[in-house]
């Protein structure tokens, strides 16, 4: 019984969240939720149409932040937000790695 209460408490502490992040000049727009990530069409941050909504996302919780790993169109995407209560385009970033091993890192501008 006590273990069940601890697990429920941890679940609510992680909490559900929804964040919108974009790379500079809106090249990539990401709607990040607790269990999924939607990659939107460029330059359409207000658009509700998502290019891809990915539910197979690995998430690692790091204090108030998180790192999400997903695969989209043969590329590995690593999304890192260091503190979801205090966004920073210096500490929050997106890494896109191609199948050939080419890697691009973008700073992220996020908002609730």
PyMOL commands that set and color helices and strands:
alter all, ss='L'
color gray80, all
select helices_A, chain A and resi 2-14+24-26
alter helices_A, ss='H'
color red, helices_A
select strands_A, chain A and resi 18-23+29-33+37-40+50-54+58-62+65-72+75-81+93-97+103-111
alter strands_A, ss='S'
color yellow, strands_A
deselect
rebuild
show_as cartoon
